[in-house]
Amino acid sequence: MSRLARQGIVAQGRAHTTLAEPKSRFALLPARDEAITPDHVRHLMDQEGI
């Protein structure tokens, strides 16, 4: 069962890649012209009530 699950995960990952294979299991977002700081995160958390 584990072998079949791994094959399915690998096959699914290949279907979603475009030009290059991912270097890790985490998807990267496109680059932006701003740095995310702890203050930025706190502000967003306050807005969301977290």
C-alpha positions in Angstrom: 0.0 0.0 0.0 2.8 2.5 0.9 4.5 1.8 -2.4 1.3 2.5 -4.4 0.7 5.7 -2.4 4.3 6.9 -3.1 3.9 6.2 -6.8 0.6 8.2 -6.9 2.1 11.1 -5.1 5.1 11.2 -7.4 2.9 10.9 -10.5 0.7 13.7 -9.2 3.6 15.9 -8.5 5.0 15.4 -12.0 1.6 16.4 -13.6 1.7 19.8 -11.9 5.3 20.8 -12.8 5.8 23.2 -15.6 9.4 23.7 -16.7 11.6 22.4 -13.8 11.2 19.8 -11.1 10.6 21.3 -7.7 13.6 21.4 -5.4 11.5 20.6 -2.3 8.0 19.6 -1.3 7.0 23.2 -0.7 5.7 25.3 -3.5 7.4 28.7 -4.1 5.4 31.8 -4.8 6.5 34.3 -7.5 9.0 36.9 -6.4 7.6 40.2 -5.1 9.1 43.7 -4.7 8.5 43.8 -1.0 10.0 42.1 2.0 7.6 40.5 4.5 8.6 41.5 8.0 7.3 40.4 11.4 5.5 43.8 11.7 3.7 43.1 8.4 2.6 39.6 9.6 1.4 41.1 12.9 -0.6 43.7 11.1 -2.3 41.1 8.9 -3.0 38.9 12.0 -4.6 41.9 13.7 -6.8 42.5 10.6 -7.8 38.8 10.6 -8.4 38.7 14.3 -5.8 35.9 14.9 
